[in-house]
């Protein structure tokens, strides 16, 4: 090859080498730029946002409650002995004064017979003392009986009369106690518990044990609920409510607020209220769980967010929302009701706020974030 051809080949080789170097450097710079861009994107948190759920004008308030008998009596024995027989078992309807059980009380029977004997003896002594007094009164004019002797006879008669009154009072007391051998229902109702049987030893007063019988008036039921302080002023005496229980699906029972404690519990921040529900058909059971839906006289807008949106901090509860520049703003809120997956916000949010549904740990006001794909923005890795 001629010298000129060699020079041309050398220039060509040098040009190709330079081109390769330029392409390599350019590619590396572009790769570094893409990597830096990717790293910057990864440093910005990706969040999902949603507007609060507004339930329109809320006219009702749902609160859990517990059904209780309107009247309930735990019946204990007033006399000691052994249970002779019982007449009513659990679930039996009873009338006021109806016999529930009878107690065999031999000790009381003996005391009663002894008291009657003591009364008869006192009456006999009083009769004799009266006869002695009358005899002395008839002989005082003849001088056969002195005035002192007559006074002694009069005092003895008065003493005997006092003994008769004491013995009579003891007999009357034991006669009343004898009636307590019969255990009767105090009012119309249902026997909701029986904790005794034939032959059982009965101690007067119960001795700290269970009641022999429990009689409940279930024609009406009481329902106790705890109303949050913020709603208590809206729930007046006479407010109507609907009671629902798990055993009756798609059914409600009307109830009415009849009393309020007029006080706020310092632990729960609620006011205890009493409702009464009619149960003349006996469909509802005492002790059962019930959901109470109160009709609020002043309807209000209810705003709720997912429970995952709440941020628990040293300053209390807050929620992260996005401003117009997609930056985080922490907003303090109060919760009026916990609905499980959702919570109702009492204050701090409006229906137009964009709430971060699951805020990342350590997020603070001013942080820039990116919207996730579910909000219509594609996230590129």
C-alpha positions in Angstrom: 0.0 0.0 0.0 1.3 3.5 -0.8 2.2 5.9 1.9 -0.9 8.0 1.0 -3.2 5.0 1.4 -1.6 4.3 4.8 -2.3 7.8 5.9 -5.9 7.6 4.9 -6.4 4.2 6.6 -4.8 5.6 9.8 -7.1 8.7 9.7 -10.1 6.4 9.2 -9.1 4.2 12.2 -8.6 7.2 14.4 -12.0 8.7 13.4 -13.7 5.4 14.1 -12.0 5.1 17.5 -12.9 8.7 18.4 -16.5 8.0 17.4 -16.6 4.9 19.6 -15.2 6.8 22.6 -17.8 9.6 22.0 -20.6 7.2 21.8 -19.4 5.3 24.9 -19.1 8.5 27.0 -22.5 9.8 25.8 -24.2 6.5 26.6 -22.7 6.4 30.1 -23.8 10.0 30.8 -27.3 9.2 29.6 -27.4 6.1 31.8 -26.2 8.1 34.8 -28.8 10.7 34.1 -31.5 8.1 33.9 -30.2 6.5 37.2 -30.2 9.9 38.9 -33.7 10.6 37.7 -34.9 7.1 38.9 -33.3 7.7 42.3 -34.9 11.1 42.7 -38.3 9.6 41.8 -37.8 6.8 44.3 -37.0 9.3 47.0 -40.5 10.9 46.6 -43.1 8.8 48.4 -46.0 7.5 46.4 -49.4 7.9 48.1 -53.0 7.2 47.4 -55.5 10.0 48.1 -59.3 10.1 48.4 -61.8 12.7 49.3 -63.7 12.1 52.6 -66.9 10.1 52.4 -69.8 12.4 53.1 -73.0 10.7 54.1 -75.2 13.6 53.5 -77.3 14.9 56.3 -77.1 12.4 59.1 -80.4 12.1 60.9 -79.6 9.0 63.0 -77.0 7.9 65.5 -76.2 4.1 66.0 -75.0 3.1 69.4 -74.7 -0.4 71.0 -76.8 -1.2 74.0 -77.9 -4.0 76.3 -81.4 -5.2 77.1 -82.5 -5.5 80.7 -85.7 -6.3 82.5 -87.8 -3.3 83.4 -88.1 -4.8 86.9 -86.2 -7.6 88.4 -86.3 -9.2 91.9 -83.8 -11.6 93.4 -85.7 -13.6 95.9 -84.0 -14.9 99.1 -85.4 -16.8 102.0 -86.4 -15.0 105.2 -86.4 -18.3 107.3 -83.9 -21.1 107.5 -84.8 -24.7 106.8 -85.1 -27.2 103.9 -86.8 -26.7 100.6 -90.0 -28.7 100.7 -91.1 -28.1 97.1 -90.9 -25.6 94.3 -93.8 -24.7 92.0 -92.3 -22.7 89.2 -89.2 -23.3 87.0 -87.3 -21.0 84.7 -89.3 -19.5 81.9 -92.6 -19.9 83.8 -94.9 -16.9 83.7 -96.1 -16.0 87.3 -98.6 -13.6 88.8 -98.0 -11.4 91.8 -98.5 -13.5 95.0 -98.2 -16.8 93.2 -96.5 -19.5 95.2 -92.9 -20.3 93.9 -91.7 -22.6 96.7 -92.3 -23.8 100.2 -89.7 -24.2 103.0 -89.9 -26.8 105.7 -88.6 -24.9 108.9 -88.9 -27.3 111.9 -86.8 -25.0 114.1 -89.2 -22.1 113.4 -92.2 -24.3 114.1 -90.8 -25.3 117.5 -90.1 -21.6 118.3 -93.7 -20.8 117.4 -95.2 -23.5 119.5 -93.0 -22.5 122.4 -94.0 -18.9 122.0 -97.7 -19.9 122.1 -97.1 -21.9 125.3 -95.3 -19.0 126.8 -98.3 -16.8 125.9 -100.8 -19.2 127.4 -98.7 -19.3 130.7 -98.4 -15.5 130.8 -102.2 -15.2 130.2 -102.8 -17.7 133.1 -100.5 -15.8 135.4 -102.2 -12.5 134.5 -105.6 -14.0 135.2 -104.5 -15.2 138.6 -103.0 -11.9 139.4 -106.2 -10.2 138.4 -108.2 -12.4 140.6 -105.9 -11.7 143.6 -106.2 -8.0 142.9 -110.0 -8.1 142.8 -110.1 -10.2 146.0 -108.0 -7.7 147.8 -110.1 -4.8 146.6 -113.2 -6.5 148.0 -111.5 -7.1 151.4 -109.8 -3.7 151.8 -112.8 -2.2 153.5 -113.0 -4.9 156.2 -109.3 -4.5 157.1 -108.4 -8.1 156.2 -106.0 -6.8 153.5 -103.7 -3.9 154.1 -103.1 -1.1 151.6 -99.6 -2.2 151.1 -100.7 -5.7 150.2 -103.2 -4.3 147.8 -100.6 -2.2 146.1 -98.3 -5.3 145.7 -101.2 -7.2 144.1 -101.9 -4.3 141.7 -98.2 -4.2 140.8 -98.1 -7.9 140.2 -101.1 -7.7 137.9 -99.5 -4.9 135.9 -96.3 -7.0 135.6 -98.3 -10.0 134.4 -100.1 -7.9 131.8 -96.8 -6.7 130.5 -95.5 -10.3 130.2 -98.7 -11.2 128.3 -98.1 -8.3 125.8 -94.4 -9.4 125.4 -95.4 -13.0 124.8 -98.2 -11.9 122.4 -95.7 -9.8 120.4 -93.3 -12.8 120.1 -96.2 -15.0 118.9 -97.2 -12.3 116.3 -93.6 -12.0 115.1 -93.2 -15.8 114.7 -96.6 -16.0 113.0 -95.4 -13.5 110.4 -92.1 -15.5 110.0 -94.2 -18.6 109.4 -95.7 -16.9 106.4 -92.2 -16.5 104.9 -92.0 -20.3 104.6 -94.1 -19.7 101.4 -92.0 -17.9 98.8 -94.2 -15.9 96.4 -93.7 -13.8 93.3 -93.5 -10.1 94.1 -95.1 -9.0 90.8 -96.2 -10.3 87.4 -93.3 -11.5 85.4 -91.3 -14.5 84.3 -89.0 -16.8 86.4 -85.6 -16.1 84.8 -83.5 -18.1 87.3 -84.0 -20.9 89.9 -81.0 -21.8 92.1 -82.5 -24.4 94.5 -84.1 -27.8 94.6 -86.0 -30.0 96.9 -84.1 -30.9 100.0 -81.6 -28.1 99.7 -80.5 -26.4 102.9 -81.9 -22.9 103.0 -80.2 -20.1 105.0 -82.2 -17.0 106.0 -80.9 -14.1 104.0 -79.1 -16.2 101.5 -75.7 -16.2 103.3 -74.1 -14.6 100.3 -75.2 -17.3 98.0 -77.3 -17.0 94.8 -80.9 -16.0 95.0 -83.4 -18.9 95.2 -85.4 -17.4 92.4 -85.1 -14.4 90.1 -88.4 -12.9 88.8 -88.2 -10.5 85.9 -90.9 -8.2 84.4 -90.2 -8.4 80.7 -93.4 -6.8 79.4 -91.2 -3.7 79.1 -87.4 -3.7 78.8 -84.8 -1.1 79.7 -82.0 -0.3 77.3 -78.9 1.5 78.6 -76.7 3.3 76.1 -73.7 5.6 76.3 -74.1 8.6 74.0 -70.9 10.5 73.0 -70.7 13.9 74.6 -70.9 15.8 71.3 -74.3 14.2 70.6 -75.8 14.2 74.1 -77.4 17.7 73.8 -79.3 16.5 70.7 -80.8 13.5 72.4 -83.7 14.8 74.5 -86.2 13.0 76.7 -88.8 11.5 74.4 -86.4 11.0 71.5 -87.6 8.1 69.4 -85.3 5.2 68.5 -85.3 1.8 66.7 -83.9 -1.3 68.4 -82.5 -4.1 66.3 -81.1 -7.5 67.6 -79.1 -10.2 65.7 -81.8 -12.9 66.1 -84.4 -10.8 64.1 -82.9 -9.7 60.8 -84.7 -6.9 59.0 -86.8 -6.1 62.0 -86.8 -3.2 64.4 -88.6 -2.5 67.7 -89.6 1.1 68.6 -88.2 2.6 71.8 -88.2 6.0 73.6 -85.6 7.8 75.6 -87.0 8.1 79.2 -84.1 9.2 81.3 -80.5 10.6 81.1 -77.8 10.8 83.8 -77.2 14.4 83.0 -73.4 13.7 83.5 -70.4 12.9 81.4 -68.3 9.9 82.3 -64.7 11.2 82.7 -63.2 7.9 81.3 -65.4 7.3 78.2 -66.6 10.9 77.6 -70.2 9.6 77.2 -73.5 10.3 78.9 -75.6 7.3 80.1 -79.2 7.2 78.9 -82.2 4.9 79.5 -84.6 3.9 76.8 -87.7 1.8 77.2 -89.0 -0.7 74.6 -92.3 -2.5 74.7 -92.0 -6.3 74.9 -95.6 -7.5 75.6 -95.1 -10.3 73.0 -92.0 -11.5 74.8 -89.9 -11.5 71.6 -86.9 -9.8 73.1 -84.7 -11.4 75.8 -83.0 -9.7 78.7 -79.3 -9.5 78.6 -79.2 -9.5 74.8 -77.0 -7.2 72.7 -79.0 -4.6 70.7 -78.2 -1.8 68.3 -79.9 1.4 69.0 -80.6 3.9 66.2 -81.5 7.3 67.6 -83.4 9.9 65.5 -81.5 13.1 65.9 -83.7 16.3 65.9 -80.9 18.3 64.3 -79.5 16.4 61.3 -75.8 17.1 60.5 -73.3 16.1 57.8 -71.2 13.1 58.6 -67.6 12.9 57.2 -65.7 9.7 57.4 -62.2 8.5 56.3 -60.5 5.2 56.3 -59.1 4.2 59.7 -55.7 3.8 58.0 -55.6 7.5 57.3 -55.2 8.4 61.0 -51.8 9.4 62.3 -51.2 9.0 66.0 -48.6 11.5 67.2 -47.6 13.3 70.4 -50.0 16.1 69.7 -52.9 13.7 69.2 -54.7 12.5 66.0 -54.0 14.0 62.7 -54.7 13.3 59.0 -52.4 14.0 56.0 -54.0 15.9 53.2 -52.5 17.3 49.9 -52.3 20.9 48.9 -52.5 22.2 45.4 -48.7 21.6 44.9 -49.0 17.9 46.0 -47.3 18.6 49.3 -48.3 17.2 52.6 -50.3 19.2 55.1 -50.9 17.5 58.5 -54.4 18.5 59.8 -55.4 17.8 63.4 -58.8 16.0 63.7 -61.2 14.6 66.3 -63.0 11.3 65.9 -66.7 11.2 66.8 -67.4 7.5 66.0 -65.3 4.4 65.2 -67.0 2.4 62.5 -64.3 -0.3 62.1 -62.6 0.2 58.8 -63.8 3.8 58.7 -64.0 6.5 61.3 -66.3 9.5 61.5 -64.4 12.8 61.8 -65.9 15.2 64.3 -63.8 18.2 63.3 -60.7 19.2 61.2 -61.7 18.1 57.7 -63.9 19.3 54.9 -65.5 17.4 52.1 -63.1 18.9 49.6 -59.9 17.8 51.2 -57.7 15.2 49.5 -56.9 12.8 52.3 -53.9 10.4 52.1 -55.4 7.0 52.8 -52.2 5.3 54.0 -49.6 7.9 54.9 -45.9 6.6 55.0 -44.1 6.6 58.4 -42.3 9.7 59.3 -44.2 12.0 56.9 -44.3 15.6 57.8 -45.9 18.8 56.5 -44.2 20.1 53.4 -43.1 16.7 52.1 -43.6 16.3 48.3 -45.3 13.1 47.2 -46.5 11.5 44.0 -49.9 10.1 43.4 -50.3 6.4 42.9 -51.7 4.7 39.8 -55.1 4.2 41.5 -55.4 8.0 41.4 -54.9 8.1 37.7 -51.1 8.7 37.7 -48.8 6.1 36.3 -45.8 5.3 38.5 -42.6 4.6 36.5 -39.7 2.7 38.0 
